[in-house]
Amino acid sequence: MAVPETSKLLDKERYSRQLYVLDLPAMQKIQGAKVLLSGLQGLGAEVAKNLVLMGVGSLTLHDPHPTSWSDLAAQFFLSEQDLERSRAEASQELVAKLNRAVQVRIHTGDITEELLLDFQVVVLTTSKLEEQLKLGTLCHKLGVCFLVADTRGLVGQLFCDFGEDFTVQDPTEAEPLTAAIQHISQGSPGILTLKKEAHNFCDGDLVTFSGIKGMVELNGCDPRPIHVHGDRTLEIGDTANFSCYLSGGTVTEVKRPKTVSHKPMDVALLQPRVVAQSSQEARRARCLHQAFRALHQFQHLNGRLPRPWDPVDAEMVVGLAQSLEPLKGTEGEPLEEPLDEALVQTVALSSAGGLSPMAAMLGAVAAQEVLKAISGKFMPLDQWLYFDALDCLPEDGEPHPKPEDCAPRHCRYDGQIAVFGAGFQEKLSRQHYLLVGAGAIGCELLKGFALVGLGAGASGGVTVADMDHIERSNLSRQFLFRTQDIGRPKAEVAAEAARRLNSDLQVTPLIYPLDPTTEHIYGNNFFSRVDGVAAALDSFQARHYVAARCTHYLKPLLEAGTHGTLGHASVFMPCVTETYRAPASAIASEDATYPVCTLRHFPSTVEHTVQWARDEFEGLFRLSAETINRHQQAPTSLAEPDGLKVLTLLQEVLGVLRERPQTWQDCVVWALGHWQLCFHDGILQLLNRFPPDKVLEDGTLFWSGSKQCPQPLQFDASQDTHLLYVLAAANLYAQMHGLPGSRDQTALRELLKLLPLPVSQNLVPIFPNDLELARASAEFGPEQLKKLHKVLEVWSGSPPLEPLKFEKDNDSNFHVDFVAAAASLRAQNYGIPPANHAQSKRIVGQIIPAIATTTAAVAGLVGLELYKVVNGPRPLSAFRHSYLHLAENRFSRWVPCAPAIQKPKALAIQDEGAGCTPQLPALHLRIKLLYRRLQRPCSCFLRKQRPPYTHTHIQPACVMDCLFPCAGAP
């Protein structure tokens, strides 16, 4: 097996969101890995796309077969011009363009044992069973991780064999638990008391320690098992001979590696271990397992797959499945399970097709398993996964597609027509959809729309709305963008790229947001032309607004979101399913602000320290510069109610200096002085105002509960965090003043040894709460204004300052460096477990961890629901909400809830000329007409309404619930 190389520098800006999912060691392994991918139909293209976007070291493509029409329904690297060309050769150039840091090669010969030795992972897609068994045996013998992935119509299969002794270094996606220490006793066992009651430690967890004063023997010790003793206490083993505990410290969970043992494919084929959440799911998975075996046997006997919707071929597949050797349990015991013949028959009838949404879903999971094999990050599948979306087909009792309607047309949609028929393809082409958001999920959805032909007819179309511009950090998962597109509007670039995937696609980009300010653009006329909406948004507020517009205009909504390897996809049908409900707590948290005095004087969480550091950046390097520049233009502009705040800003930005800095050393002197002000003098002043033993009138200690008593720090240039704070602060101060900075840490350390510690500065008053602060600001008078102007005299006649705008994705500008160092020092002051640089960047930048695999998976799930929406009317039982967690192999799909049934309140249906009652909105006449028609539903009404309805689920009350969301829906 090849040994990975990790010498290449990692592009941390490109992979910044992915690093929050996989971490740096895992990414370094991925960057040095070699993967062989055999099979480049739609599923193989999805695997290749995901692996290259995520930065695998090298990818070798193998598929000598010629491109056919049926490939184009899901293979987005191929086009009509590539017909009869080798799939691998035709795909290589476009695959390589996704990420120039990845080596993309082609192998044209047979796959031999000698070839396999050069790879860590081998992936087969859409391959014959004989080849799977042969290569699976070889890979198991050689220690090469082996995967098989396949889709047949609306059913998918994935198999993993990582060997008999595979070590998973980090089994879960969760961050290690951490907590601040209040006290540790000397004894056997030693009892550790936590500062806060809430914790998630469990008996047997392994932990280590850091930052403890006194009992230093625990700092950095080997992992120790714990026993949960009480709400705030843990037994941590023998501490009897350790030094006495003084203060501080953090206890941190150490994750345990796990060992996985996989069977080779020839054994696992007859003794399948399937991923399932219930015994019912397991039985269905084993039946699908037999269906795939029967399809392989049919293909071996006939040299082809079953014809689309051919009952004779389907019956033959059922017969082959019945004659297969029975499956055995994981211990070799026979499984006495009857074959679900109806399920096998349905699989066979639709097995000739190749569908983009299925390829997206299975390709995403397969690519994630490749990363697991390379990095040892997260638990691999054990060992077979079966996924089916047969719910996309007509329900029992409804007519199925006819064989002649599903026959090949020699067009790019042949793979899809084989499953749903040519009539359905025509329906798709006439649709007009609005896609809100052209980020990661939006790009995947638009790719899917192009492949399935949504809006590709003369009367159809897709409108893409997104106001954002492309950044480098988008490139690791936003499939339609390339390096040369950085800085351009996402909507425009995405539209151009989608047209290249399918020249018939009618795509209109709009760079205006969809929010209350643009209802003159996205109003009645706009929505009257729209058949449905797909939302790919990154905030609950935005989703809530878009959902409200869909409810108002009675439009179907398809919605998806991700967070790391967690993902969901949802469908909301007017009057059929529940309406979208954003969690109230999630909406509130997006606008959450912390009290000023909590941030300044009484932080208790790492988020408080990071927000305080972010506010420091704004005050020191942006607001102060803007204030000074404004004063130079209009000196009277400072006589404002927020004068105290302005005076505080300017006193801090001048700091220990008496005039504007002229040199780098001046900037260092200022930075050192500000360090002393924030982390020593300011803390002493706070303790002078509120001593550690201060007691309130009710007898409780002032420093109790969420108020943690701080300790001043002593500056020490030998400590990295102290040095990095001064380095970042001095460079930012120099940038603001137009002076050259320095990155030389050694020279800075020597300079700091020569500089005396600054004397204490005049400190601003401390206010115990925001109310007193507001009162003090209101009392800002002529005396304070005079002092303010005196401070500003220092800057008179000088060139304007350069306000610094915080930029989270540029790691070379000292912005995040300053926030991370300041937050860490603040945490040390208050005994709060500090955030590292990456965590600080994530918190301050409100960065959502993201990875290409989860994005592709949820887009595929949305695509499956799109089939149902377009092919309506469908009952509630046809639709599915979906949830997945790729790190932990959890996959769930369930029927949405029905809409709440509510009696309309004070609803009066009036004659045309009677006017509206106060309870009805301006759309009175439209509502009245709709209400009356719903009381006597008919096929005429159902045909006229754009959204597909089923009259058995339409009730007047549900429509009113949609039109008046305040009555029961957010």
DADA-V139065 format. One record per residue. PSI is psi in whole degrees, 0 to 359 (NA if undefined). Layout:
{{PSI} {PSI}}
//
This chain:
{{137} {144} {128} {145} {139} {27} {338} {144} {138} {131} {89} {333} {317} {317} {20} {316} {326} {327} {330} {345} {317} {338} {165} {313} {319} {318} {324} {322} {317} {320} {336} {5} {155} {129} {138} {126} {116} {125} {110} {41} {199} {316} {316} {323} {320} {317} {314} {314} {312} {317} {320} {318} {323} {358} {32} {148} {305} {148} {122} {124} {138} {114} {95} {356} {149} {149} {137} {169} {320} {339} {328} {346} {339} {348} {101} {355} {352} {157} {179} {331} {344} {2} {134} {352} {153} {133} {318} {313} {321} {334} {337} {312} {314} {325} {315} {327} {342} {327} {104} {347} {349} {132} {121} {114} {171} {138} {125} {345} {196} {159} {112} {169} {321} {320} {318} {330} {344} {1} {151} {327} {138} {131} {126} {133} {142} {51} {166} {151} {323} {318} {320} {315} {319} {308} {328} {319} {316} {313} {320} {320} {322} {352} {24} {129} {137} {131} {145} {129} {142} {147} {140} {100} {244} {21} {139} {155} {140} {133} {139} {135} {102} {14} {174} {350} {65} {128} {125} {110} {323} {95} {335} {164} {344} {144} {148} {140} {146} {149} {152} {145} {134} {318} {153} {129} {156} {124} {182} {94} {156} {141} {121} {128} {127} {155} {330} {150} {320} {122} {165} {19} {148} {159} {135} {349} {146} {138} {160} {179} {157} {155} {16} {135} {135} {281} {63} {345} {337} {337} {122} {19} {166} {150} {135} {138} {148} {162} {126} {117} {325} {190} {325} {7} {143} {139} {129} {16} {189} {121} {15} {326} {12} {165} {161} {135} {135} {301} {168} {185} {160} {137} {132} {134} {142} {117} {142} {132} {154} {152} {134} {138} {119} {148} {151} {163} {325} {330} {315} {339} {323} {342} {67} {129} {117} {147} {119} {149} {351} {166} {326} {316} {322} {318} {319} {320} {319} {328} {318} {326} {314} {325} {318} {319} {318} {321} {319} {318} {320} {314} {322} {321} {325} {350} {16} {167} {164} {144} {149} {121} {34} {111} {330} {312} {320} {319} {326} {320} {318} {317} {319} {320} {322} {330} {358} {153} {131} {150} {158} {158} {175} {340} {8} {0} {143} {141} {116} {77} {126} {146} {131} {92} {324} {321} {314} {320} {317} {319} {314} {319} {325} {12} {346} {347} {160} {117} {135} {312} {322} {318} {321} {315} {306} {325} {326} {313} {319} {316} {322} {323} {326} {315} {321} {318} {321} {315} {341} {19} {117} {153} {131} {165} {148} {94} {340} {134} {130} {134} {129} {148} {44} {348} {349} {341} {164} {146} {166} {135} {342} {150} {138} {162} {149} {147} {320} {332} {342} {5} {155} {141} {2} {50} {170} {348} {12} {321} {329} {322} {327} {337} {315} {344} {161} {328} {319} {324} {323} {320} {313} {319} {335} {353} {151} {116} {149} {124} {117} {109} {121} {38} {218} {305} {321} {318} {316} {319} {318} {322} {314} {319} {318} {319} {320} {347} {26} {121} {22} {2} {174} {327} {3} {185} {166} {130} {128} {122} {122} {130} {352} {165} {157} {134} {162} {325} {347} {338} {343} {355} {350} {93} {329} {356} {149} {172} {319} {350} {354} {131} {344} {158} {135} {316} {317} {314} {318} {319} {316} {315} {322} {322} {327} {329} {326} {105} {343} {349} {130} {104} {130} {117} {140} {132} {22} {140} {158} {96} {179} {338} {347} {25} {347} {340} {308} {69} {207} {314} {319} {308} {339} {338} {357} {135} {334} {169} {137} {126} {126} {72} {159} {17} {147} {326} {316} {319} {318} {318} {314} {319} {322} {322} {321} {319} {317} {319} {8} {51} {142} {146} {125} {129} {144} {157} {160} {159} {100} {233} {9} {139} {157} {154} {137} {154} {136} {114} {128} {127} {5} {312} {172} {160} {162} {134} {103} {136} {128} {323} {326} {318} {318} {321} {333} {333} {12} {137} {152} {145} {140} {316} {332} {314} {319} {320} {338} {51} {150} {354} {162} {329} {323} {316} {321} {319} {322} {317} {321} {319} {323} {314} {311} {314} {317} {321} {352} {299} {319} {319} {318} {322} {314} {316} {320} {321} {321} {332} {325} {91} {333} {354} {351} {355} {71} {163} {333} {30} {321} {319} {318} {317} {317} {316} {311} {327} {321} {321} {335} {320} {226} {354} {157} {357} {172} {144} {146} {341} {170} {321} {323} {320} {323} {318} {316} {315} {319} {318} {322} {325} {312} {322} {314} {317} {358} {294} {316} {324} {319} {319} {319} {318} {333} {322} {319} {85} {157} {331} {16} {134} {137} {172} {331} {5} {355} {153} {139} {313} {80} {171} {232} {346} {114} {127} {124} {166} {137} {149} {152} {127} {134} {106} {345} {345} {128} {317} {321} {313} {316} {327} {311} {319} {312} {314} {318} {320} {320} {321} {321} {318} {318} {328} {6} {29} {154} {143} {198} {145} {5} {100} {325} {314} {322} {319} {319} {319} {318} {331} {332} {341} {135} {153} {137} {152} {159} {140} {163} {118} {148} {155} {156} {133} {127} {345} {169} {332} {312} {324} {317} {320} {317} {320} {324} {336} {9} {118} {195} {323} {315} {324} {322} {317} {323} {315} {327} {317} {321} {343} {332} {329} {357} {141} {3} {162} {153} {150} {162} {101} {137} {124} {124} {131} {114} {338} {9} {103} {1} {3} {4} {2} {301} {327} {315} {312} {317} {315} {316} {318} {320} {316} {320} {319} {321} {320} {318} {8} {32} {133} {121} {157} {144} {182} {314} {319} {319} {318} {319} {318} {310} {329} {0} {47} {131} {121} {137} {150} {148} {328} {312} {320} {312} {322} {312} {328} {321} {319} {322} {319} {325} {320} {329} {319} {316} {318} {315} {325} {17} {182} {145} {147} {168} {322} {346} {334} {157} {131} {150} {149} {141} {152} {95} {328} {329} {12} {44} {128} {122} {139} {138} {158} {132} {163} {152} {159} {149} {137} {114} {140} {126} {134} {131} {38} {120} {119} {117} {169} {167} {324} {5} {345} {171} {143} {160} {337} {348} {142} {184} {341} {33} {311} {320} {318} {317} {315} {315} {317} {315} {319} {324} {334} {343} {68} {143} {165} {330} {313} {317} {327} {325} {328} {132} {309} {141} {125} {164} {125} {339} {342} {358} {127} {142} {320} {323} {325} {318} {327} {324} {317} {334} {76} {336} {344} {343} {356} {145} {NA}}
//
